[in-house]
Amino acid sequence: MRIRYNGKYVSIYGKTKAECYEKLKVIADKVEQEKWLAKLAGITATPIVQAVIAQAPPTPTVKVYTLQEWFDEWLTSYKGNLRAVTVNGYRQLFKTHCADLLDTSVTEITNAMLARVVNTMSGCRQAKDQVKSLLKQLFAIAHNDKLIDSNPTLNLPRPKATPPTRKRQALTAEQEKRFIETALSDLDKYEPLLICLLQGVRKGEMLALRPNDFDFERNTLRIDESYDEQNPTDLLTKNADSNRVMPMFELTRKILLKYAGADPNKRIYEKFYSTKLAKALRELQEQANLPQFTIHELRHTFITRCHERKIDEMIVQKWVGHQIGSRMTKAVYTHISNDKEQEFIQLLNQSA
């Protein structure tokens, strides 16, 4: 801003209009003082300052958020298109790992505070990386919206790796056989678990199955919903590739045939919930003399059997709902059993 004072132009600098106004006010006060002195002396004062002093706009009030409040605002305003299950996952991550900072103002949170959170997190590397990513998004937007003067997430360390308590495994062919035999002996209790193994479907996909998903003429199984008891109205599958039609294998067909005349819109496994399934899995493991494993490892087993039988990679990806060309199917889900490794060793020894 430039004004004319005592016959000269004077430049006024400031980061904001309010700051320029304060500096201009000092000059204006001086002008008024000179006018008053001139009046006392009987001198007609001439305009000293030839400028229009505009009313300075009021300084906007910036709301000060706690980390919890800003997290909630971020979820609502910036991430409003997220699925309910994803939002609940984010909330649980924050509640678990950032509990000590939730009531702290975002203006007071420092890089050291966040580094301490990152370095002391427990759990798998993926969850830790996700917490760090959430923090970086939160504070980048807070800085962009001028809620904070600087971004405390710059140069945050990468979360320390935590050794896994147990590596996920697939059942061996012999263990799988015992699993199937035990499950068939009591389908009322173990049927949902057996379907997860036979078809390689996810737990939520299995729980969402309805009679209208079965086509007994074409022997196909349609997967286009996923059930989560925490969010029973959100039936979206994990992603677009998860929606698929896969073969209904022979044993699956024999088991599901009894639902042919059932209510087509009613979930066939609605009486099974997480704790009941977990209890059934423990009982089956004890009865079949199997090691402990999770329901998701039944999917690992299915994919591993497919690869052992040399089923084309793209076919396997289509069946299990992975993106065609994804490396995850082999890298994460395929396990070479010791028995199969010994077969390969013998094969090479015979050719020597």
C-alpha positions as CSV (number, residue, x, y, z in Angstrom):
1,M,0.0,0.0,0.0
2,R,1.3,3.5,-0.8
3,I,0.1,6.9,0.7
4,R,1.2,10.5,0.3
5,Y,2.6,12.0,3.5
6,N,4.3,15.4,3.9
7,G,4.6,15.6,0.1
8,K,6.2,12.2,-0.2
9,Y,4.9,8.8,-1.0
10,V,5.3,6.3,1.8
11,S,5.0,2.5,1.2
12,I,3.3,0.4,3.9
13,Y,4.0,-3.4,3.9
14,G,2.2,-6.2,5.8
15,K,1.3,-9.8,5.5
16,T,-2.4,-9.1,5.9
17,K,-4.8,-6.2,5.4
18,A,-5.2,-6.0,9.1
19,E,-1.5,-5.5,9.6
20,C,-1.3,-2.7,7.0
21,Y,-4.3,-1.1,8.6
22,E,-2.5,-0.9,12.0
23,K,0.5,0.7,10.4
24,L,-1.7,3.1,8.5
25,K,-3.5,4.0,11.7
26,V,-0.2,5.1,13.3
27,I,0.4,7.6,10.5
28,A,-3.3,8.8,10.6
29,D,-2.9,9.5,14.4
30,K,0.2,11.5,13.7
31,V,-1.7,13.5,11.0
32,E,-4.5,14.3,13.4
33,Q,-2.0,15.4,16.0
34,E,-0.3,17.8,13.5
35,K,-3.7,19.2,12.5
36,W,-4.5,19.9,16.2
37,L,-1.2,21.7,16.8
38,A,-1.7,23.8,13.7
39,K,-5.2,24.8,14.9
40,L,-3.7,25.9,18.2
41,A,-1.3,28.1,16.4
42,G,-4.0,29.6,14.2
43,I,-2.7,28.0,11.1
44,T,-5.0,26.6,8.5
45,A,-3.9,22.9,8.1
46,T,-3.5,21.7,4.6
47,P,-4.3,18.0,3.8
48,I,-1.1,16.2,4.6
49,V,-2.3,12.7,3.7
50,Q,-4.0,12.3,0.4
51,A,-5.4,8.7,0.7
52,V,-8.6,6.9,1.5
53,I,-8.3,4.8,4.7
54,A,-10.6,1.9,4.3
55,Q,-12.1,0.2,7.3
56,A,-9.9,-2.9,8.0
57,P,-11.8,-6.1,7.6
58,P,-12.3,-8.0,10.9
59,T,-9.8,-10.7,11.4
60,P,-11.6,-14.0,10.8
61,T,-11.9,-16.3,13.8
62,V,-10.2,-19.6,13.2
63,K,-11.7,-22.5,15.1
64,V,-9.2,-24.4,17.2
65,Y,-9.8,-28.1,16.8
66,T,-8.7,-31.0,19.0
67,L,-7.3,-33.9,17.1
68,Q,-10.5,-35.8,17.7
69,E,-12.6,-32.9,16.4
70,W,-10.5,-32.4,13.3
71,F,-10.5,-36.1,12.6
72,D,-14.3,-36.1,12.7
73,E,-14.5,-33.0,10.5
74,W,-12.0,-34.6,8.1
75,L,-14.1,-37.8,7.8
76,T,-17.3,-35.8,7.2
77,S,-16.1,-33.0,4.9
78,Y,-13.2,-34.6,3.1
79,K,-14.0,-38.3,3.2
80,G,-17.8,-38.3,3.0
81,N,-17.9,-41.0,0.3
82,L,-16.3,-43.8,2.4
83,R,-18.1,-47.0,3.3
84,A,-19.3,-47.3,6.9
85,V,-17.0,-50.2,7.5
86,T,-14.0,-48.2,6.3
87,V,-15.0,-45.2,8.5
88,N,-15.3,-47.6,11.6
89,G,-11.9,-49.0,10.7
90,Y,-10.3,-45.6,10.7
91,R,-12.0,-44.6,14.0
92,Q,-10.7,-47.8,15.6
93,L,-7.2,-47.2,14.3
94,F,-7.2,-43.7,15.7
95,K,-8.7,-44.7,19.0
96,T,-6.1,-47.4,19.4
97,H,-3.0,-45.6,18.4
98,C,-3.6,-41.9,19.0
99,A,-5.6,-42.1,22.2
100,D,-3.1,-39.8,24.1
101,L,-3.5,-37.0,21.6
102,L,-7.2,-37.0,20.8
103,D,-8.0,-34.2,23.2
104,T,-4.9,-32.1,22.2
105,S,-5.4,-29.1,20.1
106,V,-4.0,-29.6,16.5
107,T,-2.1,-26.3,17.0
108,E,-0.1,-27.8,19.9
109,I,0.8,-31.1,18.3
110,T,4.4,-31.3,17.3
111,N,6.5,-33.6,15.1
112,A,8.0,-35.2,18.2
113,M,4.6,-36.1,19.6
114,L,3.6,-37.8,16.3
115,A,6.9,-39.5,16.0
116,R,6.4,-41.0,19.4
117,V,3.0,-42.3,18.3
118,V,4.5,-43.8,15.1
119,N,7.4,-45.4,17.0
120,T,5.4,-47.0,19.8
121,M,2.5,-48.4,17.7
122,S,1.9,-52.1,18.0
123,G,0.4,-54.5,15.4
124,C,1.2,-55.3,11.8
125,R,3.2,-53.0,9.5
126,Q,0.2,-52.4,7.3
127,A,-1.9,-51.0,10.1
128,K,1.0,-48.8,11.2
129,D,1.5,-47.4,7.8
130,Q,-2.2,-46.7,7.5
131,V,-2.1,-44.7,10.7
132,K,0.9,-42.7,9.5
133,S,-0.9,-42.1,6.2
134,L,-4.0,-40.8,8.0
135,L,-2.0,-38.4,10.1
136,K,-0.2,-37.0,7.0
137,Q,-3.6,-36.4,5.3
138,L,-5.1,-34.8,8.4
139,F,-2.3,-32.4,9.0
140,A,-1.7,-31.6,5.3
141,I,-5.3,-30.4,5.0
142,A,-5.2,-28.6,8.3
143,H,-2.0,-26.7,7.2
144,N,-3.6,-26.0,3.8
145,D,-6.7,-24.6,5.5
146,K,-4.5,-22.5,7.8
147,L,-5.6,-24.2,11.0
148,I,-2.0,-24.7,11.9
149,D,1.1,-22.7,11.0
150,S,3.3,-25.6,10.1
151,N,2.8,-29.3,9.2
152,P,4.1,-31.6,12.0
153,T,4.0,-34.7,9.9
154,L,6.9,-33.7,7.7
155,N,9.8,-36.1,8.1
156,L,7.9,-38.6,10.2
157,P,9.8,-41.8,10.6
158,R,8.5,-45.0,9.1
159,P,6.8,-47.2,11.7
160,K,9.0,-49.9,13.2
161,A,8.3,-53.4,12.0
162,T,6.8,-55.7,14.6
163,P,7.6,-59.4,14.2
164,P,4.4,-61.3,13.4
165,T,3.2,-63.6,16.2
166,R,2.3,-66.2,13.6
167,K,2.7,-66.4,9.9
168,R,-0.4,-67.2,8.0
169,Q,-0.3,-70.7,6.5
170,A,-2.4,-72.9,4.2
171,L,-3.5,-76.3,5.2
172,T,-1.5,-79.2,3.8
173,A,-3.5,-81.6,1.5
174,E,-3.7,-84.1,4.3
175,Q,-4.9,-81.5,6.8
176,E,-7.4,-80.3,4.3
177,K,-8.8,-83.8,4.0
178,R,-9.2,-84.1,7.7
179,F,-10.9,-80.7,7.8
180,I,-13.4,-81.7,5.1
181,E,-14.2,-85.1,6.7
182,T,-14.8,-83.5,10.2
183,A,-16.9,-80.7,8.7
184,L,-19.1,-83.1,6.8
185,S,-19.8,-85.1,10.0
186,D,-21.7,-82.1,11.4
187,L,-22.8,-79.7,8.7
188,D,-25.2,-77.9,11.1
189,K,-22.2,-76.6,13.0
190,Y,-19.4,-76.5,10.4
191,E,-21.1,-75.9,7.0
192,P,-20.2,-72.2,6.6
193,L,-16.5,-73.0,7.3
194,L,-16.6,-75.8,4.7
195,I,-18.0,-73.4,2.1
196,C,-15.2,-71.0,2.7
197,L,-12.7,-73.7,2.0
198,L,-14.4,-75.4,-0.9
199,Q,-15.0,-72.1,-2.8
200,G,-12.2,-69.9,-1.5
201,V,-14.7,-67.1,-0.6
202,R,-14.1,-64.5,2.1
203,K,-16.0,-64.7,5.4
204,G,-18.2,-61.7,4.6
205,E,-19.0,-63.1,1.1
206,M,-20.0,-66.5,2.7
207,L,-22.3,-64.8,5.3
208,A,-24.0,-62.8,2.5
209,L,-25.0,-65.9,0.4
210,R,-28.7,-66.2,-0.5
211,P,-30.5,-69.0,-2.5
212,N,-30.9,-66.6,-5.5
213,D,-27.0,-66.6,-5.7
214,F,-27.0,-70.3,-6.7
215,D,-27.6,-71.5,-10.2
216,F,-27.9,-75.3,-10.1
217,E,-28.5,-75.6,-13.8
218,R,-25.2,-73.9,-14.7
219,N,-23.5,-74.9,-11.5
220,T,-22.4,-71.3,-10.7
221,L,-22.2,-69.2,-7.6
222,R,-22.7,-65.5,-7.7
223,I,-20.7,-63.2,-5.3
224,D,-21.9,-59.6,-5.3
225,E,-22.5,-58.9,-1.6
226,S,-20.5,-59.0,1.7
227,Y,-22.0,-59.1,5.1
228,D,-20.5,-57.4,8.2
229,E,-22.5,-57.7,11.4
230,Q,-21.1,-54.3,12.6
231,N,-22.6,-52.7,9.5
232,P,-25.5,-55.0,8.4
233,T,-26.9,-52.5,5.8
234,D,-23.6,-52.1,4.0
235,L,-23.5,-55.1,1.7
236,L,-20.9,-53.8,-0.8
237,T,-18.1,-56.2,-1.6
238,K,-14.4,-55.4,-0.9
239,N,-14.0,-53.8,-4.4
240,A,-15.3,-54.1,-8.0
241,D,-13.2,-57.1,-8.8
242,S,-14.8,-59.0,-5.9
243,N,-18.2,-59.1,-7.7
244,R,-18.0,-62.3,-9.8
245,V,-19.6,-65.5,-10.9
246,M,-17.5,-68.6,-10.1
247,P,-18.0,-72.3,-10.5
248,M,-20.0,-74.1,-7.9
249,F,-17.8,-77.1,-7.3
250,E,-19.4,-80.6,-6.9
251,L,-19.2,-81.0,-3.2
252,T,-20.5,-77.4,-2.7
253,R,-23.4,-78.2,-5.0
254,K,-24.4,-81.2,-3.0
255,I,-24.3,-79.2,0.2
256,L,-26.2,-76.2,-1.1
257,L,-28.9,-78.1,-3.1
258,K,-31.1,-78.1,0.0
259,Y,-31.5,-74.4,-0.3
260,A,-33.0,-74.5,-3.8
261,G,-36.6,-73.9,-2.6
262,A,-35.7,-71.5,0.3
263,D,-36.6,-67.8,0.5
264,P,-34.4,-66.3,-2.3
265,N,-33.8,-63.0,-0.3
266,K,-32.9,-64.5,3.0
267,R,-29.3,-65.1,4.0
268,I,-28.7,-68.9,4.4
269,Y,-26.2,-68.4,7.2
270,E,-27.9,-65.6,9.1
271,K,-27.8,-67.5,12.4
272,F,-24.0,-67.6,12.3
273,Y,-22.2,-64.6,13.7
274,S,-18.5,-64.0,14.4
275,T,-18.2,-65.5,17.9
276,K,-20.2,-68.5,16.9
277,L,-18.1,-69.1,13.8
278,A,-14.9,-68.7,15.9
279,K,-16.1,-71.2,18.4
280,A,-17.0,-73.7,15.7
281,L,-13.6,-73.3,14.1
282,R,-11.8,-74.0,17.4
283,E,-14.0,-77.1,18.0
284,L,-13.3,-78.4,14.5
285,Q,-9.6,-77.9,14.9
286,E,-9.6,-79.9,18.1
287,Q,-11.8,-82.6,16.7
288,A,-9.7,-83.0,13.5
289,N,-6.4,-82.6,15.4
290,L,-5.4,-79.5,13.3
291,P,-3.2,-76.6,14.3
292,Q,-4.8,-73.2,15.0
293,F,-5.6,-71.0,12.0
294,T,-8.1,-68.3,11.0
295,I,-11.1,-68.6,8.7
296,H,-9.3,-66.4,6.1
297,E,-6.6,-69.1,5.9
298,L,-9.2,-71.4,4.4
299,R,-9.1,-69.0,1.4
300,H,-5.3,-69.3,1.5
301,T,-5.7,-73.1,1.3
302,F,-8.1,-72.9,-1.7
303,I,-5.7,-70.7,-3.7
304,T,-2.7,-72.8,-2.8
305,R,-4.4,-76.0,-4.0
306,C,-5.3,-74.2,-7.2
307,H,-1.7,-73.4,-7.8
308,E,-0.5,-76.8,-6.9
309,R,-2.8,-78.3,-9.5
310,K,-1.4,-75.8,-12.0
311,I,-4.7,-73.9,-12.6
312,D,-4.0,-70.8,-14.7
313,E,-3.3,-67.7,-12.7
314,M,-5.9,-65.6,-14.4
315,I,-8.6,-68.3,-13.7
316,V,-7.7,-68.4,-10.0
317,Q,-7.8,-64.6,-9.8
318,K,-11.2,-64.6,-11.5
319,W,-12.5,-67.2,-9.1
320,V,-11.3,-65.5,-5.9
321,G,-12.2,-61.9,-6.9
322,H,-8.7,-60.5,-7.4
323,Q,-7.8,-58.0,-10.1
324,I,-6.5,-59.8,-13.2
325,G,-2.8,-59.5,-13.3
326,S,-2.5,-58.8,-9.5
327,R,0.7,-60.1,-7.9
328,M,-1.1,-60.5,-4.6
329,T,-2.7,-63.9,-5.5
330,K,0.7,-65.6,-5.7
331,A,2.8,-63.4,-3.4
332,V,0.4,-63.5,-0.4
333,Y,-1.9,-66.4,-0.7
334,T,0.1,-69.2,-2.2
335,H,2.0,-71.4,0.2
336,I,4.3,-74.3,-0.6
337,S,3.7,-77.2,1.8
338,N,6.7,-79.3,3.0
339,D,5.1,-82.4,1.4
340,K,4.9,-80.6,-2.0
341,E,8.4,-79.4,-1.6
342,Q,9.6,-82.9,-1.0
343,E,7.8,-84.1,-4.2
344,F,9.7,-81.4,-6.2
345,I,13.0,-82.5,-4.6
346,Q,12.3,-86.2,-5.5
347,L,11.4,-85.2,-9.0
348,L,14.7,-83.5,-9.6
349,N,16.6,-86.3,-7.9
350,Q,15.0,-88.8,-10.3
351,S,16.2,-86.8,-13.3
352,A,19.8,-86.6,-12.0
